[in-house]
């Protein structure tokens, strides 16, 4: 059963898909950031008084970071390598962040168009520790569609 209007979703139930393939062992999705220029348009009204209107300008694209456990899966790693090598023909992919309710029903989707990896950071390690090895990947994208 999906959430009804006004309900809140738990923040721990989410997924990331890249070209329809779900990224496994996802531990964290950082804040999604998108910026758009603001254009200040000044004109005079019929009485001759100046009127200032704020209008949307060019989108600057955006970024989001995801953290996942290290796995032997090659598809996500190949995508990272294509991005870092500058092979934009194969690196630019559509990605989707999906937030789900407690029954795993999708309740919100953020479609990231022409996304590619622009930064990789692995977790620090320490001898004798038994913590999970993770990598944080920053994804940049050109367009955001919220569904």
Protein Blocks (a to p, Z undefined) as FASTA:
>chain_A
ZZdehiacdfkbccddeehiacehifbdcdddddddddddddddfkopacddddddddeb
jaddddddddfbfklmmmmmmmmnopaklmpccdddddddfkopafbdcddehiacfbdc
dddddehiacdcddddddddfbdcdZZ
